[in-house]
Each structure stands twice: as structure tokens, then as C-alpha cells.
């Protein structure tokens, strides 16, 4: 009888997590009829990742400023209708 091997779920490294996220994004983007190959997808994916990282850093700095009692000013100002536009685009909360 063959010896059964139990697969252990070791925590993923940061590189593995990032690779998994990028693969998922690329799989989703491949389904978009308006994108014709990696030359179309790569700049878009890069821009989305930049916005995500910027938003994460902004949230960290906003929290730090709140703890220190200092005012916080984001790197990119949102105009009056900007937040609603981000919500309609499905980006607010995702980014």
C-alpha cells in the first residue's frame, strides 16, 4: 500500500502572494475583449498596482498622522465628484 502524504499548507511568502495576485489579475484581464495581449495588459496592471500601493501607503500615513494629532494631506487630492466617480468605476475599496 502506498504511503499517504499529507499536504501541509505552509504560509506563503510575500513573493508567492504577489505572484498569486498578479496571476489572478492577468487571468481576469485575459477575458477582456478590449485587451489584445500582454502589451495591452502590462501597462494597465502596472498602473493598477501603483495605485494600490499608493493607497496603502496613504492609509498608513493617515493613521500615523491621526495618532500624532497632525493634519494629513493626501498626495493626490480627490475633487468634489471624485469619490463618487471612483465608486462607480469600482475602484474605491479595491484600491
Secondary structure, DSSP 4 states (H G I P E B T S, - for coil): -PPP-PPP-PPPPHHHHHHHHHHHHHHHHHT-TT--SHHHHHHHHHHHHHHHHHHHHHHHHHHHHHHHT-----SS---TTHHHHHHHHT-TTT-
